[in-house]
């Protein structure tokens, strides 16, 4: 079971919109306890080391049985006697074995000082011993030391201990124990936030069964391929316990990284293996992990508009874990997660009954790191309940009050101090501060005091992963106190901490955009909102210079958010900010930023000939804004909608976005508008904005970009117009990947027209258009500057569901990117233009355009031309032919790609009566470099 610590506490609310939280620290800690084993690390039931010797055999057997039955106090007494007997006999090796088991036993009852002394005495004795048996005992003792160090918050030391034990197992040829110790290392690496290393470490164990050697290769595997690989393991009659636990750890890791669909598939396999082993403890641990993934899937599916029964699945998994587990730790964790989910579902009677049994257990938790984090997590559940739910806790007397939660957190602080765990102490203090911001017991001075104490602790161990949360909390408090400059200062500190964590933040995927949207994105947006609001105030007071500084910061932060969203889409730092003067990319272009907040829309205009940014804020009713965008989208997708009626909504958008800056645009003489769009505006092509007389595309060339820091400028005049083209006009009706797609009868015509212009170098079509052949042909052709793919495709907020259709498969965004970008890296030059002429955004997915931006980034293309929705392919063929004709003209006249697209769209509007409706010409958008 993955030990969910560092990264998710870096993103405290990642899995923490109330009731879908997995207990970030707890889950693994409890699992560690359930499998702490000096013999079988993180695999079997806790089993003491046994170095047989006839004289003391009875004591060893008795101590072992007491330990296995959970009678840890008696087991400790017996192991101590056993160690004394061996000491009297002068048997240092077996004395060391007994002391190691004594340490393990003390760990179970939270006697950390005694556990530490016992393990230190054991290791000291082992230094004087010789022989192969010494090495076996030493390796197992190092394992026990690793468990102790981890429980005391010393994951780096635990990693070293397990690395040492791994070396010994390798030296003495203990292959299975080597694998178990390797799994332990992966857990420690997760604690330290080193997810890629943890992934590769686990694959060292799993490589034999799934035939993947590293995480980079694993990321390219589709769900279908993964299922096929795992099916080969499932039929095993006597499955390996090592493989079972490695799969569970790997499934949890994929969940941590946001790959929830993968996590579910892997954990289901682990669950099935546990069932075949008839091991209740392993089944319980896996059901707990599976329940956590199912709960997160419920949130993700809901965010994507997919109705699933994952909440009930999660409840069932938690109940299974409770009923199967022989260990209290697993039961407590499963019951706490079950409790939070019951509250989300407003099943209060069941929640109250569960709380009655859990409350005494929380009050009697031993002072261990496990107990501390269990209390912190539990308290956070209820704080978020108070913040986010309409339910009033006081109306349910059997549930705890916020004062009860304060008492729990106070105890957690005290216990963390006794353990010397500053991270835990900082988290507990921060949550106490958060508690005092609740309106029912609000005490802002106390909230500020506790939050500053947490920040003071953060600074002692260089923890930007915790500090950004506490800085945000302090910013909220200062804002509530009316001190806006101080609030901005605190939020700026939070933002800067996030920038330091950029590479770590994206290790979560995935996943799963709900985590990012709920825990990271708000910090960017809240800072931007404060910046803009105070900039307006300063502007009105005549303090233009100070106002400009805040607007410049707001633009910088929104740029960083755009970049972070793309990195979060892939869950890796695939894009980095470029240090360049973004205001001077193109003197003929105006850069327009849109910033959507809860009740206002801000437009920032950057013109190369003006030093100051121009900004304007419009107050909006959120419902009106949403309704307008929905109506615009419906009118665009429907080719028979009445254009005159739709123009009313297009005009409203124009008034919001362009009208406030219209005079500045007119005076600037710019010819191109590059939009950095925010929120649901990304789903709307800016070309359809209507000023009452004409569309915006009739006045300006238009492009969109995820952020100008991502733009790699190179004008089309310097690009060789040579293209690799491929397409799919036929559909295999009985082939599952082709399901729900129609034939594109004009694709052949579209590609032929490009060939007739002398632009196409190589063409593959239909049966030739397989993923293997595509790779072969691209490698053979050394990818020319333009890649044109005329095939169905879909953009989604999930990389797995962002794909293009080939003859034999769906090529997802990662696979396409690997295929295109690896080859462009081989040539040391990027693709200048990627054209996807028959794609669409996923229906019902509000963040689907992230997939479009993701394709552009992953392919390494400077520019991407794609469609937001499906159109008649005859129109596509016409626009594409005209686009390439205009590109050739642009090279001669020093125009840009955006102007070439504009002219091809105007060609449709002016020459084809039947295609004048925006449905036919508006979906074509240029992303990235417009030059």
Secondary structure, DSSP 8 states (H G I E B T S, - for coil): -----HHHHHTTTTT-STTS---TTHHHHHHHHHH--SSSTTTSS--------STTHHHHHHHHHHHHTT-HHHHHHHHHHHHHHHHHTT-HHHHHHHHHHHHHHHHHTT-HHHHHHHHHHHHHHHTT--SHHHHHHHHHHHHHHHHHHHHTT-HHHHHHHHHHHHHHHHHHT-HHHHHHHHHHHHHHHHHTT-HHHHHHHHHHHHHHHH---SHHHHTT--HHHHHHHHHHHHT-SS--HHHHHHHHHHHHHHHHTT-HHHHHHHHHHHHHHHHHHT-HHHHHHHHHHHHHHHHHHHHHHHHTT----HHHHHHHHHHHHHHH-SSHHHHHHHHHHHHHHHHHTT-HHHHHHHHHHHHHHHHT--SSHHHHHHHHHHHHHHHHHHHH-S--GGG-TTS--HHHHHHHHHHHHHHHHHHT-HHHHHHHHHHHHHHTTSTTS--HHHHHHHHHHHHHHHHHTT-HHHHHHHHHHHHHHHHHTT-HHHHHHHHHHHHHHHHHTHHHHTTS---HHHHIIIIIHHHHHHHHHHHHHHHHHHHHTT-HHHHHHHHHHHHHHHHHHHHHHHHHHHTS-------S-GGGS-TTEEEEEEEE-SSEEEEEEEETT-SS-EEEEEE--HHHHHHHHHHHHHHHH-TTS-HHHHHHHHHHHHHHHTGGGHHHHHHHT--EEEEE--GGGGGS-GGG-B-SSSBGGGT-EEEE-S-GGG-----GGGS---EEEEE-----TT-GGGTT----TTHHHHHHHHHHTT-EEEEEEGGG--HHHHHHHHHHHT--SEEEEEEEEEE-SSGGG-EEE-SS-EEEHHHHHHHHHHHHHHHT--EEEEEEEEEEE-TT-TTTHHHHHHHHHHTTEEEEEEESS---HHHHHHHHHHHHHHHHHHHHHT--HHHHHHHHHHHHHHH-GGG-SHHHHTTEEEEE---
